[in-house]
Amino acid sequence: MRYILVLLTIPLSFCCVQQSVQQSFIDELKSGKHLYPFDGFSYDNISVELRNDTIYVRAKCSELEGEDIYVFVNEEGRLILRSYCLEALPGSVKLNAIELALSNETIKRNASGIVTVRRILPQTSAKFYIPKELFSVTWHGGRIVSALVDLDEGKVVRVYVG
């Protein structure tokens, strides 16, 4: 009987440690740690929600249009960013990104519908171009038309027409 009690105690203590780690991650995220607001700005409204083993973060800055969304998971005690959608941007940056995208003839011919502008983090853009902040400008109309733009260099680095 003593062995059974020991076996039941181990999973329960692991569970408590897991919850403690999750709470630690949630506290860090609520403070803005591990988040990437647009350069020169900070979030003034961060909400964090835990669903199963996934942590969802919604962050806003009152000075910026849009909202940033992050999805994290806890893998072996490490907080891993799984996906994100970064739309909290100054209006001028969005307009510059749209204008630059429309300077590409393929985009100009095919763009129609609602447009979104999203910031792409360097660790993601490295897969398509080089590791630096880029912007994805996408039109959601009869077809999806998207341009990956480098505002620093003033060029469209990739085009997608679906």
C-alpha positions as CSV (number, residue, x, y, z in Angstrom):
1,M,0.0,0.0,0.0
2,R,2.9,2.3,0.7
3,Y,4.1,2.1,-2.9
4,I,0.7,3.1,-4.3
5,L,0.7,6.2,-2.2
6,V,4.2,7.2,-3.5
7,L,3.1,6.7,-7.1
8,L,0.0,8.9,-6.6
9,T,2.1,11.6,-4.9
10,I,4.5,12.1,-7.8
11,P,1.9,13.1,-10.5
12,L,0.2,15.5,-8.0
13,S,3.4,17.3,-7.2
14,F,4.3,17.5,-10.9
15,C,0.9,19.0,-11.5
16,C,1.5,21.7,-8.8
17,V,4.9,22.5,-10.2
18,Q,3.3,22.8,-13.8
19,Q,0.7,25.2,-12.4
20,S,3.3,27.3,-10.6
21,V,5.4,27.5,-13.9
22,Q,2.3,28.5,-15.9
23,Q,1.4,31.2,-13.3
24,S,5.0,32.5,-13.5
25,F,4.7,32.8,-17.3
26,I,1.3,34.5,-17.0
27,D,2.7,37.0,-14.5
28,E,5.7,37.7,-16.9
29,L,3.4,38.2,-19.9
30,K,1.1,40.5,-18.0
31,S,4.1,42.7,-17.2
32,G,5.0,42.9,-20.9
33,K,8.0,40.5,-20.8
34,H,8.3,38.4,-23.9
35,L,6.1,40.8,-25.9
36,Y,7.2,43.0,-28.8
37,P,5.3,46.3,-29.1
38,F,6.1,48.5,-32.0
39,D,9.4,50.4,-31.6
40,G,9.1,53.4,-29.3
41,F,5.7,52.3,-27.8
42,S,4.6,50.2,-24.9
43,Y,1.4,48.3,-24.2
44,D,-1.0,49.9,-21.7
45,N,-3.6,47.1,-21.8
46,I,-2.5,43.4,-21.7
47,S,-4.9,40.5,-21.1
48,V,-3.7,37.0,-20.7
49,E,-5.8,33.9,-20.9
50,L,-4.8,30.3,-20.2
51,R,-6.6,27.5,-22.2
52,N,-5.3,24.0,-21.6
53,D,-1.5,24.4,-22.1
54,T,-1.8,27.4,-24.4
55,I,-1.4,31.0,-23.3
56,Y,-3.2,33.7,-25.3
57,V,-2.1,37.3,-25.0
58,R,-4.0,40.4,-26.4
59,A,-2.1,43.6,-26.1
60,K,-3.0,47.2,-27.0
61,C,-1.4,50.6,-26.9
62,S,-3.8,53.5,-26.7
63,E,-1.6,55.5,-29.0
64,L,-1.7,52.9,-31.8
65,E,-4.4,51.5,-34.1
66,G,-5.0,47.8,-33.8
67,E,-4.2,45.1,-31.4
68,D,-1.3,42.6,-31.1
69,I,-2.1,38.9,-30.4
70,Y,0.4,36.3,-29.2
71,V,0.1,32.6,-28.6
72,F,2.5,30.9,-26.3
73,V,3.0,27.3,-25.0
74,N,5.0,25.9,-22.2
75,E,7.4,23.3,-23.6
76,E,9.5,21.6,-20.9
77,G,9.5,24.7,-18.7
78,R,10.3,27.1,-21.5
79,L,7.9,29.7,-22.8
80,I,7.7,29.3,-26.6
81,L,6.0,31.8,-28.9
82,R,3.9,29.7,-31.3
83,S,2.2,32.4,-33.4
84,Y,1.4,36.1,-33.4
85,C,-0.6,38.7,-35.2
86,L,0.9,42.2,-34.8
87,E,-1.5,44.9,-36.0
88,A,-0.9,47.6,-33.4
89,L,0.9,50.1,-35.6
90,P,1.0,53.9,-36.2
91,G,-1.4,54.9,-39.0
92,S,1.6,56.5,-40.9
93,V,3.5,53.2,-40.9
94,K,0.4,51.4,-42.3
95,L,0.0,53.9,-45.1
96,N,3.7,53.8,-46.0
97,A,3.6,50.0,-46.1
98,I,0.4,50.1,-48.3
99,E,2.0,52.7,-50.7
100,L,5.2,50.7,-51.0
101,A,3.2,47.5,-51.7
102,L,1.2,49.3,-54.4
103,S,4.5,50.4,-56.1
104,N,4.8,46.7,-57.2
105,E,2.9,46.2,-60.6
106,T,1.7,42.7,-59.7
107,I,0.2,44.0,-56.4
108,K,-1.2,47.1,-58.1
109,R,-3.0,45.1,-60.8
110,N,-4.5,42.5,-58.4
111,A,-5.2,44.4,-55.1
112,S,-8.8,44.8,-54.1
113,G,-10.9,44.4,-51.0
114,I,-10.1,45.0,-47.4
115,V,-6.4,45.6,-46.6
116,T,-4.5,44.5,-43.5
117,V,-1.0,45.5,-42.4
118,R,0.8,43.3,-40.0
119,R,4.3,43.5,-38.5
120,I,6.6,40.5,-39.0
121,L,9.2,39.8,-36.4
122,P,12.9,39.2,-37.4
123,Q,12.9,35.6,-36.4
124,T,10.0,35.0,-38.8
125,S,11.2,37.2,-41.7
126,A,14.5,35.3,-41.6
127,K,12.7,32.4,-43.2
128,F,11.7,34.5,-46.2
129,Y,14.3,37.3,-46.5
130,I,16.7,38.4,-43.8
131,P,16.2,38.7,-40.0
132,K,14.7,42.1,-39.7
133,E,11.3,43.7,-39.0
134,L,9.1,43.5,-42.2
135,F,5.5,44.3,-42.9
136,S,2.9,42.1,-44.6
137,V,0.3,44.0,-46.6
138,T,-2.6,41.8,-47.6
139,W,-5.7,42.5,-49.6
140,H,-8.7,40.2,-48.9
141,G,-10.9,40.5,-51.9
142,G,-11.8,38.1,-54.7
143,R,-8.4,36.6,-54.2
144,I,-5.7,37.0,-51.6
145,V,-2.9,39.4,-52.7
146,S,0.0,40.0,-50.3
147,A,3.3,41.9,-50.3
148,L,6.1,41.5,-47.8
149,V,7.7,44.9,-47.6
150,D,10.9,46.2,-46.1
151,L,10.2,49.9,-45.2
152,D,13.9,50.6,-44.3
153,E,15.0,49.6,-47.8
154,G,11.9,50.9,-49.5
155,K,11.2,47.7,-51.4
156,V,8.8,44.8,-51.8
157,V,10.7,41.6,-51.0
158,R,8.1,39.0,-51.8
159,V,4.7,38.9,-53.6
160,Y,1.9,36.4,-53.3
161,V,-1.2,36.3,-55.5
162,G,-3.7,33.5,-54.6
